[in-house]
Amino acid sequence: MIARAARVAGLLAGLATLVIVLLISLDVLMRYFFNQPQLFVDELASFLEVLIIFGGLAWTFTSGAHVRIDLVTAHLAGPTRAWLRAVTLLVGVVLLGVVMWVTGESALTAFRYGRVSAVMLYPLWVPMLLIPAGLGLMALTMLVALGRQVRAVLGPPGDCDEVTLTEGRE
């Protein structure tokens, strides 16, 4: 279910990219051919960029498309690699929790004070809420990976190594 939510969020991030391209194309056409710039495009594109970045995080993690540095870990023994992965996943979840808390507080403050964007007066709490939401989905996917990794670490010694997110699924 979390993998499906990550896939949907990644799809929405991809669609947001398409919408940005279309909006900017519309703005360029209207500005240069009809001398009618579309003021909402700059702000809406910025809000959609937040969706692209934070909506695509969990999908990137689940699909294995993120950057990994195996220069050091490739030479480690399987159990050492497994423990290192478990520790780094735990540290990652804790850091995501801190960032979610801070960005969630910022979104709540923007909602309470009624902060709006400068040009079109969009409520700023909506795109600000996308940040902790995307990070939360990322944290959930990392928790699933952490659970699988801990089971591998505590399991039979011969099977103790890094576990990918796709292992163990039917």
N, C-alpha and C positions, 0 to 999 in steps of 0.2 A: 504494500500500500504506500509506503514512504517512497519507494522507487518510482511508483506511478505518479505520485505528487511531484517528485523531482522532474520526471519526464514532462509533465504538464507545464511546470514552471519554466523548464527549458524551452518548450514549444512557445509559450507566451513571450519569452525573451526573444526568440527568433522572429516571431510575428512583430514584436515591437521594433526590431531592426528594420523590417520591411516598411512599417508605418513611418518610421523616421525618414527613410529614403523617399517615400512618396510625399511626405509633408515638405521636406526640403526642396524636392523637385517642384512641387506646387508653388512654394514661396519664390523660388528662382524665376519660374515662368511668370508669375503675377508681378514680381518686382521689375523685371527687365523688359517684359513685353507690354505690360499694361500699367506700369508705374503704380501698382497697388500692392505694397508689401503686406504680408500676412504677419501681424505682430504676435499672434499666438503660437506660431511655429517654433520660435526659439525656446520659449518656456516649455511647451509641450514636449519638444525633443529632449530637453534636459531631464524632464521627469521620466520619460521613457528610457533614457540612458540608465537611470537608477534601476528600473525594472530589468534591463538587459544585464547589468552587472550582478545584482543580487538575486535575481530570479534564476539565473543560469548557474549559480554556484553549486547547488546540490546535484544538478544533472551532470555537471562537469566532474564532480567527485565520483558519482556512481558509475559513470561511463569510463572512468580511468583516463580522461583526457587532460587531467592536470599534470603539471610538471613535477617529476620526481627526480631526485638526485641519487642514483644508485652507486655512485663512485665509491662510497665508503661501505654501504650496506651489502653490496654484492659479494664482498670477501668475508663477511661475517658468517658464523655458523647459524643454522636454521633457528635454534632456540633463542639465540641472542637477537637475531632479526625479529623474531616474533615478539619478544619482550620490548624491544625498541619501538616497534610499531604500536604496541598497546600503550606504551607510555606517551608516545607522540600524539596518538589519537586522544588520550585523556587530556593532555595539555591543550590540544586544539579545541576540545569541547569546552574546557574551562575558559579559555580566551574568548571563544565565541559567546559564551554566557555573559562575560563582562561587557563585551561590545554590544550585545543585544540589550542589556540593561541600560547602558548609557544612551544608545540611539532610541530606545523605547521611551526613555524619560524625555528626550528632546522632542520626539513626536507628540507625546502627551502635553508637554509645555506649549508647543505650537498650537495644539488643539484648544487648550485652555485659554490662551491669549488671542485666539482667532487670527493667527498670522496667515497672511495671504501673499501670493507672489506679486512682484512689482508691477507688471504690465497688465495682465489679464485677471488678476485677483483670484487665482485658483487657491484653494486652501492648501497650505504647505504640509499639513500633517499627513495628507494622503501619500505623497511620494516619500515622505520621511518614514512612514510606517512600513513601506516596502523593504527598508533596510533591515530592521529586526525580523521581519517576516522571512525574508530570504536567508538571513543568517540562522534563524530558527530551523528552517528546513534543512539547511546544511548541517546544523548540530544534530538533528535527528538522524540524518544519514550517517554521520560520523559515530553516533551512539550505536547504531546497528552494526557498523563495521567493528566498533570496539567490543561489542558483545560477542561477535564471531571470533574476534582475535583472542579474547580472554578464554573462550571455550577451547581454542586451539592451544593456547599456552598451558592451560590446566589439563589438557587431554593427554593421550598417549605420547610419550617422549619422541617416538619415531615420526609422528605427524606434526611436530611442533615447528611451524614456519609461518611466514606471512600468509594471511588469508585474504583473498580478493573478495570484493562485494558480490560477485556472481557465484562464488562457491557455496554449495549447500542449498541452492534453490532447486525446486522441482521444475 
